[in-house]
Amino acid sequence: MLPRVPSIDQQGTITGADRKDLMKKLPKFIYDEEKALEKTRKVLTEKIAQLNSAIDDVSAQLRHEDAPNGAAVNSDEVEAAI
C-alpha cells in the first residue's frame, strides 16, 4: 500500500491532521520550534484583536466627545486629528 499524500491548500501549505502528522515526523527540535511559532502567532493574533477593539472604543469616544450638541462629525476629520 502506498503512503497517503498530505492535503495541500491553495497557498501551498499542508492542512489539518496531515500537517500535524508530518510535523511529528520531523526532528524534535524542528517540531518544538514550529509549535512555539504557532503559539506565538495565536498570541499575537489575540493581541491584535484586543488592540483593534481598543482603537474602535477610543474612536467611538472621540466621536461622542467632539459632537456633544448633536452636530455631525466627519470621521475623516477625527482620524486626521489622531
Rosetta blueprint (number, residue, H / E / L):
1 M L
2 L L
3 P L
4 R L
5 V L
6 P L
7 S L
8 I E
9 D L
10 Q L
11 Q L
12 G L
13 T L
14 I E
15 T L
16 G H
17 A H
18 D H
19 R H
20 K H
21 D H
22 L H
23 M H
24 K H
25 K H
26 L L
27 P L
28 K H
29 F H
30 I H
31 Y H
32 D H
33 E H
34 E H
35 K H
36 A H
37 L H
38 E H
39 K H
40 T H
41 R H
42 K H
43 V H
44 L H
45 T H
46 E H
47 K H
48 I H
49 A H
50 Q H
51 L H
52 N H
53 S H
54 A H
55 I H
56 D H
57 D H
58 V H
59 S H
60 A H
61 Q H
62 L H
63 R H
64 H H
65 E H
66 D H
67 A L
68 P L
69 N L
70 G L
71 A L
72 A L
73 V L
74 N L
75 S H
76 D H
77 E H
78 V H
79 E H
80 A H
81 A H
82 I L
